[in-house]
Amino acid sequence: MDKTKIQKLMDVRTAAYNEAKSLNDAAVKEDRDLTADEQHKTDELLVKIDDMTKQIHQQERLATAENDLNASAGKVVGLQESNAGSPVRVELRKAIDGTPRAVLCTDYSEAGSRAWARYLRMGDPSNEARALQKDNDAEGGYLSAPMKFNAELIQAVDNEVFMRGLATMLPPIGNADSIGTPSLDTDAGDPTWTSELGVGSEDTSIRFGMRELKPHPLARYVKISKRLVSRSDMDTEGIVRGRMAYKIGTVMENAYLNGSGSNQPLGVMTASSNGISTSRDISAGNTETSITFDGLITAKMALKPQYRSKATWLFHTDVLLQLMKLKDGDGQYIWRPSVLAGEPDTILARPVLESTYMPHALTTGTYNGILGDFSKYWIVDALTLTVQVLTELYAMTNQNAYLFRIESDGMPVLEEAFARVTTA
């Protein structure tokens, strides 16, 4: 990938931002509102900035994927094989922003590729099924079109997932059912001044608790006709494998944000005494339908400095678009676009990320964002992503089934490291 493309997009966005800022600065200097033409131009520039931001994020994700493929050799930190001998590798790499993250991938060596191909075709033995077949265009036939065509799958842009990169990833728990960590739920009281022979007063406030993570299974399978597998002009198995791995990732991302904690991870946007309680809901300064500059300041200052210096904002795109238009007391926009590839945009000097899975109702008393030190969100897997090929179960219909499964859990372990942004 041309790495200068991201920088060019950022340069265009920076130019649009500076132009909008200059229009606003001129109005502020002359102590007046923007004229109708200036307001129209500013709105156009803000739309352009938002469009450039989306393109930058897309290019960064493509660059990350390319880096993952190019860096696949020589960085193996774990190797496991399924019952049928499919090599699966866990690699520790860095995303484009430098954040360490774990990547699950197949063995890209020639021998590994042959083993993977044999496994997908021959396999060894669940939920909702969908049979892909060559005879029906929409269910696989288009992957084997009887004509010469560009072998590239046309698809919508993937939603971003980043919680596993921000959170603390604990080592897999192996054969245990769960992993527990003691917590100091209530600290000891302050000592009291006393005499030389005095012992002070007894402390009765210190209390300990337990944070338990118990990985839950997440699974789905797809059926593909053997004829489609053998005769497709495209890598049918690779497409299905990649899409299913991605879809599992998005379901997990949504759970890390909004999960109930019942047979699934406990999300940061779910009020719970086991995670982040309502005591960390910050609504002061906000209105019933919008997040304000004062409300964001209140949320930021609700964190202790130790967490604040590591905190990241999370918002839905709709909410972030509103925040991009907010100005401070000097009439300056509080949202700051990054000017270098790999560096995030900021609000109040803290990185800001947008997620399709964040709530964004903007009605009375709803959650619409969060600021937190996400290293205090812990994730543990008991079973890394595995694939099983079931060749005999659907032999009567000449089909293979591909079963995808992972077991994972996650939860906030220290609520004071987070502040949920809430409408009034």
KEVEX-226097 format. One record per residue (C-alpha): residue number from 1; x, y, z; residue in one letter. Coordinates in Angstrom, 1 decimal. Example, Ala and Ser with C-alpha at 12.3 -4.5 7.8 and 13.67 -1.06 7.14 Angstrom:
<rs>
  resi       X       Y       Z  resn
     1    12.3    -4.5     7.8     A
     2    13.7    -1.1     7.1     S
</rs>
This chain:
<rs>
  resi       X       Y       Z  resn
     1     0.0     0.0     0.0     M
     2     1.1     3.6    -0.8     D
     3     1.7     4.9     2.8     K
     4     1.7     8.5     1.5     T
     5    -2.0     8.1     0.7     K
     6    -3.0     8.3     4.4     I
     7    -0.8    11.4     4.9     Q
     8    -2.4    13.1     1.8     K
     9    -5.8    12.5     3.1     L
    10    -4.8    13.9     6.5     M
    11    -3.3    17.0     4.7     D
    12    -6.6    17.6     2.9     V
    13    -8.5    17.2     6.2     R
    14    -6.1    19.6     8.0     T
    15    -6.5    22.2     5.2     A
    16   -10.3    22.0     5.5     A
    17   -10.0    22.3     9.3     Y
    18    -7.7    25.3     9.1     N
    19   -10.0    27.0     6.6     E
    20   -13.0    26.4     8.8     A
    21   -11.0    27.6    11.8     K
    22    -9.9    30.8    10.0     S
    23   -13.5    31.7     9.2     L
    24   -14.5    31.1    12.8     N
    25   -11.5    33.0    14.1     D
    26   -12.3    36.1    12.0     A
    27   -15.9    36.2    13.3     A
    28   -14.6    35.8    16.9     V
    29   -12.1    38.6    16.4     K
    30   -14.8    40.9    15.1     E
    31   -17.1    39.8    17.9     D
    32   -19.9    38.8    15.5     R
    33   -21.7    35.7    14.3     D
    34   -20.8    33.9    11.1     L
    35   -22.5    35.4     8.0     T
    36   -24.9    33.1     6.1     A
    37   -22.2    32.5     3.4     D
    38   -19.6    31.8     6.1     E
    39   -21.9    29.4     7.9     Q
    40   -22.7    27.6     4.7     H
    41   -19.0    27.3     3.9     K
    42   -18.2    26.1     7.4     T
    43   -20.9    23.4     7.2     D
    44   -19.4    22.2     3.9     E
    45   -15.9    22.1     5.4     L
    46   -17.2    20.1     8.5     L
    47   -18.8    17.6     6.2     V
    48   -15.6    17.3     4.2     K
    49   -13.6    16.8     7.4     I
    50   -16.0    14.0     8.5     D
    51   -15.6    12.4     5.1     D
    52   -11.8    12.6     5.2     M
    53   -11.8    11.2     8.7     T
    54   -13.8     8.1     7.5     K
    55   -11.4     7.6     4.5     Q
    56    -8.4     7.9     6.8     I
    57    -9.8     5.3     9.2     H
    58   -10.5     3.0     6.2     Q
    59    -7.0     3.4     4.8     Q
    60    -5.4     2.8     8.3     E
    61    -7.3    -0.4     8.6     R
    62    -6.2    -1.5     5.2     L
    63    -2.6    -0.6     6.1     A
    64    -2.9    -2.6     9.3     T
    65    -4.2    -5.7     7.4     A
    66    -1.4    -5.4     4.9     E
    67     1.2    -5.1     7.8     N
    68    -0.3    -8.2     9.4     D
    69     0.1   -10.2     6.2     L
    70     3.6    -8.9     5.5     N
    71     4.7    -9.5     9.1     A
    72     3.2   -13.0     9.5     S
    73     6.5   -14.9     9.4     A
    74     8.9   -15.1    12.4     G
    75     6.5   -13.7    15.0     K
    76     4.8   -16.8    16.3     V
    77     4.0   -16.7    20.0     V
    78     1.6   -19.7    20.1     G
    79     0.8   -22.7    17.9     L
    80    -2.1   -25.1    18.3     Q
    81    -3.6   -27.7    16.0     E
    82    -7.2   -28.8    15.7     S
    83    -8.2   -32.5    15.8     N
    84    -7.9   -32.5    12.1     A
    85    -4.4   -30.9    12.0     G
    86    -5.3   -27.4    10.9     S
    87    -2.5   -25.1    11.9     P
    88    -3.7   -22.0    13.7     V
    89    -1.2   -19.3    14.8     R
    90    -1.5   -16.6    17.4     V
    91     0.8   -13.6    16.7     E
    92     1.6   -10.6    18.7     L
    93     1.9    -7.5    16.5     R
    94     1.4    -3.8    16.6     K
    95    -1.5    -2.0    15.0     A
    96    -0.8     1.1    12.8     I
    97    -1.1     3.3    16.0     D
    98     1.5     1.2    17.8     G
    99    -1.0    -0.6    20.0     T
   100     0.1    -4.2    20.8     P
   101    -2.6    -6.7    19.8     R
   102    -3.0   -10.4    19.3     A
   103    -3.8   -11.7    15.8     V
   104    -5.2   -15.1    15.0     L
   105    -4.1   -16.4    11.6     C
   106    -3.5   -19.5     9.7     T
   107     0.0   -20.8     8.8     D
   108     1.0   -19.0     5.6     Y
   109     3.9   -21.3     4.8     S
   110     3.6   -23.5     1.7     E
   111     3.3   -26.6     3.9     A
   112     0.8   -24.9     6.1     G
   113    -1.3   -23.8     3.1     S
   114    -1.4   -27.3     1.8     R
   115    -2.4   -28.6     5.3     A
   116    -5.1   -25.9     5.5     W
   117    -6.5   -26.8     2.0     A
   118    -6.6   -30.5     2.9     R
   119    -8.3   -29.7     6.2     Y
   120   -11.0   -27.6     4.6     L
   121   -11.8   -30.3     2.0     R
   122   -11.5   -33.4     4.2     M
   123   -12.0   -32.2     7.8     G
   124   -13.0   -34.3    10.9     D
   125   -17.4   -33.5    13.8     P
   126   -24.5   -26.7    15.6     S
   127   -26.7   -23.2    15.7     N
   128   -28.2   -21.5    12.6     E
   129   -27.1   -22.9     9.3     A
   130   -26.9   -21.5     5.8     R
   131   -26.1   -23.8     2.9     A
   132   -23.9   -22.2     0.2     L
   133   -24.1   -23.9    -3.1     Q
   134   -23.1   -23.5    -6.7     K
   135   -26.5   -23.9    -8.2     D
   136   -28.0   -20.8    -6.6     N
   137   -26.3   -17.5    -7.6     D
   138   -27.0   -15.6    -4.3     A
   139   -25.8   -18.6    -2.2     E
   140   -22.5   -19.1    -3.8     G
   141   -23.0   -19.3    -7.6     G
   142   -21.7   -15.8    -8.1     Y
   143   -18.3   -17.0    -6.7     L
   144   -18.1   -19.5    -9.7     S
   145   -19.4   -17.3   -12.5     A
   146   -18.9   -18.9   -16.0     P
   147   -16.9   -16.0   -17.3     M
   148   -13.6   -14.3   -16.8     K
   149   -13.8   -11.6   -14.2     F
   150   -11.9    -9.7   -11.6     N
   151   -11.2   -12.0    -8.7     A
   152   -12.1    -9.5    -6.0     E
   153   -15.0    -9.7    -3.6     L
   154   -17.2    -6.6    -3.6     I
   155   -18.3    -5.8    -0.1     Q
   156   -19.2    -3.0     2.3     A
   157   -16.5    -1.5     4.5     V
   158   -16.1    -3.4     7.7     D
   159   -17.0    -1.8    11.0     N
   160   -14.0    -1.0    13.2     E
   161   -13.3    -3.2    16.2     V
   162   -10.7    -2.0    18.7     F
   163   -11.7    -3.1    22.2     M
   164    -9.3    -6.1    22.3     R
   165    -6.5    -3.7    21.4     G
   166    -7.3    -1.2    24.2     L
   167    -8.1    -3.8    26.9     A
   168    -5.8    -5.9    29.0     T
   169    -5.6    -9.3    27.4     M
   170    -5.1   -12.0    30.1     L
   171    -3.3   -15.3    29.1     P
   172    -5.8   -18.1    28.1     P
   173    -7.0   -19.9    31.2     I
   174    -6.4   -23.4    29.8     G
   175    -8.3   -26.2    31.6     N
   176    -9.8   -24.0    34.4     A
   177   -13.4   -22.9    34.2     D
   178   -12.7   -19.3    35.2     S
   179   -10.0   -16.9    36.4     I
   180   -10.5   -14.9    39.6     G
   181    -8.6   -11.9    40.9     T
   182    -8.9   -10.4    44.4     P
   183   -10.0    -6.8    44.5     S
   184    -9.8    -4.1    47.2     L
   185   -13.4    -2.9    47.2     D
   186   -13.2    -0.6    50.2     T
   187   -10.0     0.9    51.4     D
   188    -8.9     1.2    55.0     A
   189    -9.8     4.4    56.9     G
   190    -7.2     7.1    57.7     D
   191    -5.0     6.6    60.8     P
   192    -5.6     9.0    63.7     T
   193    -3.1    11.1    65.6     W
   194    -2.6     9.6    69.0     T
   195    -0.2     9.7    72.0     S
   196     3.1     7.9    72.4     E
   197     1.6     5.0    74.1     L
   198    -1.7     5.0    72.1     G
   199    -2.6     2.6    69.4     V
   200    -5.2     4.7    67.6     G
   201    -8.7     3.4    66.6     S
   202    -9.5     0.0    65.0     E
   203   -10.2     0.0    61.3     D
   204   -13.4    -1.8    60.3     T
   205   -13.9    -0.4    56.7     S
   206   -11.4    -2.3    54.6     I
   207   -13.2    -4.9    52.4     R
   208   -12.0    -7.3    49.7     F
   209   -13.9    -8.8    46.8     G
   210   -13.4   -10.9    43.7     M
   211   -13.5   -10.2    40.0     R
   212   -14.2   -13.5    38.1     E
   213   -13.9   -14.0    34.4     L
   214   -15.6   -17.1    33.0     K
   215   -15.3   -17.5    29.2     P
   216   -18.5   -18.1    27.4     H
   217   -18.8   -20.0    24.0     P
   218   -19.6   -18.1    20.8     L
   219   -20.2   -20.3    17.7     A
   220   -21.7   -20.4    14.2     R
   221   -21.5   -22.7    11.3     Y
   222   -21.8   -22.5     7.5     V
   223   -22.6   -25.3     5.0     K
   224   -20.9   -25.2     1.6     I
   225   -21.5   -27.7    -1.2     S
   226   -18.5   -29.8    -2.1     K
   227   -19.0   -28.9    -5.8     R
   228   -18.7   -25.2    -5.0     L
   229   -15.5   -25.8    -3.0     V
   230   -13.9   -27.7    -5.8     S
   231   -15.0   -25.7    -8.8     R
   232   -15.2   -22.1    -7.5     S
   233   -13.1   -19.5    -9.4     D
   234   -12.4   -17.8    -6.1     M
   235   -11.1   -18.9    -2.7     D
   236   -14.6   -19.7    -1.4     T
   237   -13.2   -21.2     1.9     E
   238   -11.0   -18.2     2.4     G
   239   -13.9   -15.8     1.9     I
   240   -16.1   -17.7     4.3     V
   241   -13.3   -18.1     6.9     R
   242   -12.4   -14.4     6.8     G
   243   -16.0   -13.2     7.0     R
   244   -16.9   -15.5     9.8     M
   245   -13.8   -14.6    11.8     A
   246   -14.7   -10.9    11.3     Y
   247   -18.4   -11.4    12.3     K
   248   -17.3   -13.2    15.4     I
   249   -15.1   -10.2    16.2     G
   250   -17.9    -7.7    15.8     T
   251   -20.2    -9.7    18.1     V
   252   -17.5    -9.8    20.7     M
   253   -16.9    -6.0    20.2     E
   254   -20.5    -5.3    20.8     N
   255   -20.5    -7.4    23.9     A
   256   -17.4    -5.7    25.3     Y
   257   -19.4    -2.4    25.0     L
   258   -23.0    -3.4    25.7     N
   259   -23.0    -7.0    27.0     G
   260   -25.2    -7.9    29.9     S
   261   -22.7   -10.1    31.7     G
   262   -25.1   -13.0    31.6     S
   263   -23.5   -15.8    29.5     N
   264   -21.6   -13.1    27.7     Q
   265   -19.1   -10.3    28.5     P
   266   -20.1    -7.4    30.7     L
   267   -19.9    -4.2    28.7     G
   268   -18.6    -0.8    29.7     V
   269   -21.9     0.8    28.7     M
   270   -24.0    -1.5    30.9     T
   271   -24.7    -0.2    34.5     A
   272   -23.7    -3.0    36.9     S
   273   -22.5    -3.3    40.5     S
   274   -20.1    -6.0    39.1     N
   275   -18.6    -3.6    36.5     G
   276   -19.3     0.2    36.2     I
   277   -22.2     1.3    38.4     S
   278   -24.4     4.3    37.9     T
   279   -22.2     6.3    40.3     S
   280   -19.9     6.7    37.3     R
   281   -22.7     8.3    35.1     D
   282   -21.8    11.9    34.4     I
   283   -24.6    14.1    33.2     S
   284   -23.8    17.5    34.8     A
   285   -23.6    20.3    32.2     G
   286   -25.4    18.3    29.5     N
   287   -28.9    18.8    28.2     T
   288   -31.7    16.3    27.6     E
   289   -30.8    16.0    23.9     T
   290   -27.1    16.9    23.6     S
   291   -23.6    16.6    25.0     I
   292   -22.1    20.0    25.8     T
   293   -18.6    21.3    26.2     F
   294   -19.1    21.8    29.9     D
   295   -20.4    18.2    30.2     G
   296   -17.3    16.8    28.5     L
   297   -15.1    18.8    30.9     I
   298   -17.1    17.4    33.9     T
   299   -16.7    13.9    32.6     A
   300   -12.9    14.3    32.1     K
   301   -12.4    15.8    35.5     M
   302   -14.4    12.9    37.1     A
   303   -11.4    10.7    36.5     L
   304    -8.4    10.9    38.8     K
   305    -5.2    12.2    37.0     P
   306    -3.6     8.8    36.9     Q
   307    -6.5     7.5    34.7     Y
   308    -7.1    10.8    32.9     R
   309    -3.6    10.7    31.4     S
   310    -4.3     7.3    29.8     K
   311    -8.0     7.8    28.9     A
   312    -9.7     7.5    25.6     T
   313   -13.1     8.8    24.5     W
   314   -15.5     6.4    22.7     L
   315   -18.5     7.8    20.8     F
   316   -20.9     6.7    18.1     H
   317   -20.4     8.5    14.8     T
   318   -23.7    10.5    15.2     D
   319   -22.7    11.8    18.6     V
   320   -19.1    12.6    17.4     L
   321   -20.5    14.6    14.5     L
   322   -22.3    16.8    17.0     Q
   323   -19.2    17.1    19.2     L
   324   -17.1    18.2    16.2     M
   325   -19.2    21.3    16.0     K
   326   -18.7    22.3    19.7     L
   327   -16.6    25.4    20.5     K
   328   -14.9    26.5    23.7     D
   329   -15.2    29.8    25.5     G
   330   -12.9    31.4    22.9     D
   331   -14.9    30.2    20.0     G
   332   -12.5    27.5    19.1     Q
   333   -13.5    24.0    18.0     Y
   334   -12.8    21.5    20.8     I
   335   -12.3    18.6    18.4     W
   336    -8.8    18.5    17.0     R
   337    -8.0    16.4    13.9     P
   338    -4.7    14.5    13.9     S
   339    -2.1    15.7    11.4     V
   340     0.1    12.6    11.3     L
   341    -0.8     9.1    10.1     A
   342    -1.3     6.7    13.1     G
   343    -2.2     9.5    15.6     E
   344    -5.8     9.7    16.7     P
   345    -8.0    12.8    16.7     D
   346    -8.5    14.3    20.1     T
   347   -11.2    16.0    22.2     I
   348    -9.9    18.0    25.3     L
   349    -6.4    16.6    24.6     A
   350    -7.5    12.9    24.8     R
   351    -7.8    10.5    21.9     P
   352   -11.2     9.9    20.5     V
   353   -12.5     6.8    18.7     L
   354   -15.8     6.2    17.1     E
   355   -17.7     2.9    17.1     S
   356   -20.9     1.8    15.3     T
   357   -21.8    -0.2    18.4     Y
   358   -21.8     2.7    20.9     M
   359   -25.3     3.9    22.1     P
   360   -26.4     7.2    20.6     H
   361   -30.1     7.8    21.5     A
   362   -29.5    11.4    22.8     L
   363   -32.7    11.4    24.7     T
   364   -33.3    12.0    28.4     T
   365   -31.0    10.1    30.7     G
   366   -29.3     7.9    28.0     T
   367   -25.7     6.8    27.7     Y
   368   -23.9     8.4    24.7     N
   369   -20.2     8.1    25.3     G
   370   -17.5     7.1    27.7     I
   371   -14.0     8.2    28.8     L
   372   -11.8     5.7    30.4     G
   373    -8.5     4.0    30.9     D
   374    -9.5     0.8    29.0     F
   375    -6.5    -1.2    30.4     S
   376    -8.9    -1.6    33.3     K
   377   -11.2    -3.7    31.1     Y
   378    -9.9    -7.3    31.2     W
   379   -10.5    -9.9    28.5     I
   380    -9.7   -13.6    28.8     V
   381   -10.1   -16.5    26.3     D
   382   -10.4   -20.1    27.2     A
   383   -10.6   -21.2    23.6     L
   384    -9.0   -19.2    20.8     T
   385   -10.8   -19.1    17.5     L
   386   -11.0   -22.6    16.0     T
   387   -12.5   -24.0    12.9     V
   388   -13.8   -27.6    12.5     Q
   389   -14.8   -29.1     9.2     V
   390   -17.7   -31.6     9.3     L
   391   -17.5   -33.7     6.1     T
   392   -19.6   -36.7     7.1     E
   393   -22.6   -35.1     8.8     L
   394   -24.0   -33.6     5.6     Y
   395   -22.5   -36.2     3.2     A
   396   -26.1   -37.1     2.0     M
   397   -26.4   -33.6     0.6     T
   398   -22.8   -33.4    -0.7     N
   399   -21.9   -30.6     1.7     Q
   400   -19.1   -29.6     4.1     N
   401   -20.0   -27.7     7.3     A
   402   -17.5   -25.2     8.7     Y
   403   -18.0   -24.7    12.5     L
   404   -16.4   -21.6    14.0     F
   405   -16.0   -21.4    17.8     R
   406   -14.4   -19.2    20.4     I
   407   -14.8   -18.9    24.2     E
   408   -14.2   -15.5    25.8     S
   409   -15.2   -13.2    28.6     D
   410   -14.5    -9.6    29.5     G
   411   -15.5    -7.0    32.2     M
   412   -14.4    -3.7    33.7     P
   413   -12.4    -4.4    36.8     V
   414   -12.1    -0.9    38.3     L
   415   -15.0     1.4    37.8     E
   416   -13.3     4.6    38.9     E
   417   -11.2     4.4    35.8     A
   418   -14.3     5.2    33.7     F
   419   -16.8     8.0    33.3     A
   420   -19.9     7.4    31.2     R
   421   -21.2    10.5    29.4     V
   422   -25.0    10.7    30.0     T
   423   -27.7    13.2    28.9     T
   424   -29.5    15.1    31.6     A
</rs>
